[in-house]
Amino acid sequence: MASIDLLQGTLEFLILRTLNWGPQHGFGVAKWIRTVTDDRLKIEDGALYPALHRMEQKGWITAEWTLTENNRQAKVYELTAKGRKQLTAQTSAWVGYVDAVKQIIAASTIRPEAKARA
Amino acid sequence: MPESHSSTPPGWRRHLRFWGTNVRQDVDAELRFHLDARADELIADGMLPEQARLTAEREFGDVGSVRRLVRAMDEQHARRRRMHEWWGDAWGDVRYAVRSLRRAPGFVLVVVATLTLGIGLNGTIFSLVNAYLIRPLPLPRAERFVVMGSIDPGIGIPAEMSYPDYQDYRSLKVFSDLAATVSTTASLNEAGRAERVWTENTTGNYFQTLRPRMLLGRGYTDDESTRGMRVIVLSHEYWRRKFASDSAIVGKTIRLDGIGHVVLGVTASGFRGFAPMISSDGWTPLDESPGARAARLSRRSDGFLNVVGVLAPGVSIERARSAVAARAAHIRRDHPETSKNIEAVVVPETRARPLLAIAQPVPLISLVLMTLTLLVLVIACVNVANLLLARGTVHQREHAIRSALGAGRWRLARQALTEVGLLSLAGGLGAFLLARWAAGRMSGIRVATDAPVSFEFPTDWRVFVFTLLAALATTVLAGLLPALKNANAPPQSVLSGGGRAVTDRSQHHVRSVLVIGQIAVSVLVLVAAGLFARSMRAAQSMELGFRTRGVLTAAFDVSMANYDSVRRRSFQRELLDRVQRLPGVEGAALAARIPFGYSNNTWRVATADRRSELPESGLSIFDNVVTPEYFRIMGPPLRRGRTFDADDNTSASRVAVVNETMARRFWPGGDAIGKTFTTLENKAEYRVVGIAGDAKYMFLGESPRPFFWRSLSQIDRGGLFVEIATAGDPNALEQPLRAIVHDLDPDLPLYDVRTMEEHLRNGRAMFAVKLGAMFGGAFALLALSLAAVGVYGVISYSVSHRTREIGIRIALGARVASVMRLVVGQGLALAAVGVLVGAGLAFAVTRVMATLLYGVRPNDPIAFGGAVLVLAAITAIASWVPARRAARLNPVRALRAE
């Protein structure tokens, strides 16, 4: 199956959804996305970090340094109230978008003139 | 494992983060964690460590560019947040300061007024310095303007340049242009009414050199001057005044000294040539034509030209100087008979103000003035600092609490500085307005000369920037000390010590000495101002020895018309006859000079009489040349002997009238009448025929000086004054007088027409006294205000420190009156010392002023007593305010508050 190039904004949406499960560091987010999408989205791990920092500056997520079980210092991100609101808004936007795309794919057998006449 | 993979962010960085995030290390650590964690995973899956690391990095993408990008993002964000916080804090500080200042309007008023005065004085003096040293002329290429003069090293003062010398320098390549000009008077006859005008007679390239904006027409060029054309350019002011802004003036012909000149143009308003102190009425070209050249232009020994030039682009003044020096050496070699020692100076135009000859000490004078005024500003700052300290103690408790609650010291200091900054800004703004007003007043000063000299001290952006900088310096000076003092006070000592800062005795002494100094200076200035003011009053009703009431004086100069000596005499006789027949005229006389006038002449006078103890070289004595009626009409009246008569003509022996002082000095114990004296300059001998009374001639305060009069019928003179005495209003005689002169010669201007009283009031008689009263008054006000604030500040400070003590006194039953006495007494003690010192100073200094005063002695008890009383009153009021505050202390609250 062909990989899909990520759109700007898609990555932020994915991160929001990931963090909705709970606080997570960048590595964890990358791993989660890879697992959930079966690696179908071709995301370089490095691309996550600018997005994470941008979202932190926008106030959607906050970060804190904590110790992992391996006793390592990791920067862990967590959704803020603002981020949660974003997630809700973006989720409904995405659902609407996906519905629309689905309809287009389903309707591709009908000719445009016919649809117009109907 | 490579080092970069193994390290984790050390714990101590968290502490650093307290002061702000360390972006670089955070980003590095975060990315390193990612790579390490992924590699660990891969190793757990059985991969070799080295391969695991490479795989992790491959999956990650371009580690370097991600690191750079994220770092840049975070750094920018951190910067923005810091700015935001800073502005937020600053705005908070401003709001806090405004809130707390609004609770103390009296304090604000006193501080702002003090700063307005202190900075305003500096702004005013700076606008002088600006006008004389800094501000370029409002002309294109002004930054390259230079002024030239000839100088004889033996004399050392730059002088005017001769035309041939000017021509030699003009051809130098270091100058783009070099023009020359001389101020002169001429009679301008327009619409049948002649008047004297001040014009500049310039080389043809004058307008090409200075390039002023023209309102109408154009300036003349070398073309007009080398063809000897009669043209004139009018100044905006004169055109407006004399020609009622006639927009069709260009091309018209006006008569100057009886000769028609075509008006070529009118300069735009504000152009005053390169010597901005003189406001000329117009400009005419020198006749530089080869044929009709005035003899003056060919004489190398005759220096009369002021020279202004423009350096060629890229030429430094040093290069111009060496080129000029080389050319001067040529001139010395080629013309030893006239120019054996001649050299030339080239100075930037800004160093040639107000005139090249007297410009040299201007920078030094400016420096001294600015230093003195800065000193005043420092005193104002110290006063303000005292006020702030007095207030700061009140705040100290609050500061201490906030400091204990964790507000940073710098943060608290900044808050205090914001308060001072606001006050300084208000003071600076007030100061700029004050300086603008004062500079305007000073521009309005008319110097006591008959030339159109006036000052202009424009308050431009430089003055504004200067006052702003002064305000800034004030903030630092007056604010930093109290702010740091407050901020440094350890909270526990303030809180446990009952709100009292630790009083440093030596500091208190310094403050007291400073206030005493301010009071002393105030006394000095106040005495001086009082003496000038009393002189003004006395001078209104002065007895000068000659008639001052009901006299009209006017000047004319028959040498402006080309009369021979016979015609001159008949003109003078005719004029006098007709004036004397005017209704209401008691009499009239002609005189070469008027008392307190501007052209005065001295002779070295000696006598053969052996009893007089005069030096061999004679005495230097003023004289006048008058008609016979002078003594009866104008005075001083004759005491003995006779006045001049018809027999004292040019063919008879020379006669003179001397005053009583001269008679006494020259012929002690004997009769002066019939004796002779000699003027050494021309070896002329005079026989004394009469003795007149003494009078004042130069200064109001002068002691009687020798003086003699000669007869106009024996001396040929062009420039004369006509003095007319009347019982009625002398001003009413002006029109009839003008009509007579116009009738006699329509081209002859009558000028300086004014009453004797006006002449004395506005002329040099009162100039020093008026200026003294004006500046003395201003400085006295300034000194008094500063001293009052100084006393107020020190007493307030001391009261705020003694709150507890005063509280205890009141609690123990001290009466309001005794508390008041305690505090006011402290202020008056300061005043007593200050007044004593000041009066002593004034006693020493005012002796120097004696010649400038009239009708009062330098140790005038009223001036001294007045100054002392004013100071005592001011000190009492300044300490009464804090005293009342102290007396109203609620003892319970005063003690509990601590």
Interface residues (C-beta under 8 A of the other chain):
Chain A: H25 G26 F27 A30 E44 D45 G46 A47 Y49 P50 H53 R54 Q57 W65 T68 N70 R72 Q73 A74 K75
Chain B: T8 P9 R14 D26 A29 E30 L31 F33 H34 D36 A37 R38 D40 E59 F60 G61 D62 V63 V66 L69 V70 M73 D74 H77
